[in-house]
Amino acid sequence: AEQLREFWKANPPTTDAKSAIPSHHWFHYTDVPLVGTEKYADGKIGRSQWDIVQMMRYCIEVLRGEVPENNERKITKPIALILLTHFVGDIHQPLHVGAQYFDAKGNPVNPARVSESFPDEGGNSLRLKLTDSVPRKRDPKLHGFWDGDAVMANLPQFPDTMPKKERQMQMNAAEKALADRLVKEEPKDWRLPAALKVEDYPEAWADEILPLAREAHTHLRYQNVRPKLDHDEMVADGEVVERALPGDIPYRKWAAGMVLKEMQKAGWRLADLLEKVLATPVPVAAPASVPTESPSRPRETPSSPAWRRLRRRAP
């Protein structure tokens, strides 16, 4: 808990986009433009040294011992583990990676090709209107729908009349049953190429989710989109309405299916990532004819350079 507090103090919330001290909120996303077929490394707009791809790499380096634990971001090994667990889930949510940009007339644009554009902040400035929505005081934000509603659509819904304690017990059981199923069923295409370095996994995952981020937008229609001042930044404020999908599949049902697939891949990929980053290498046994100890050479320990090199090469 003390380490978490120190991490928060080192990366406090701020509305100053140019602040030299980052907000920990920035670590959870990157805003790659969705118009076109741009990948993470193809441009600079929407990316930063503090975005989710870079911070996942940073956490991997901390866990490997390549970045000291007394770093400026106060990301110790326990904090790096907590953050990576969270970030692997975030980077498999399409609106944590892609963002739409609009011109002053509310048309989607590639921000690199126009003089002025306004971001939707990963769907945080767009309100979602669905045909099957339960009446609410306010329409949910598009980003919040993918973070919450689309996830909960994979779990049973319990009546409000059910006692709170019983409803929580039922929900806990349903979540466990879902997790057990996703653990036992290996998802398709979750593995990355064997030659890809572990530190490059975050960028590969970001590139993989971008087509889904584009699809999440093409299944919607924009309306009343206009520039609006949000704190110190101009954003694209407006609404999105679902279009009819092939087979009359509701947007909610389609999104829930996509989320389930991505959650399952994220779980398997997190386990694989941690195995590779945290695995303790097995020392290579020396031939019997060669002395295992030499008075002229110090013994290699887990803190020695030779051991660290072996550790980086370990599978």
Helices and strands as residue ranges (DSSP letters): H 2-10, G 24-28, E 32-33, G 40-42, H 52-64, H 77-90, G 94-96, E 98-99, E 101-102, E 108-109, G 111-113, E 118-119, E 126-129, H 142-144, I 145-149, H 150-152, H 164-184, G 198-200, H 201-218, E 220-230, E 233-242, G 246-248, H 251-278, H 305-313
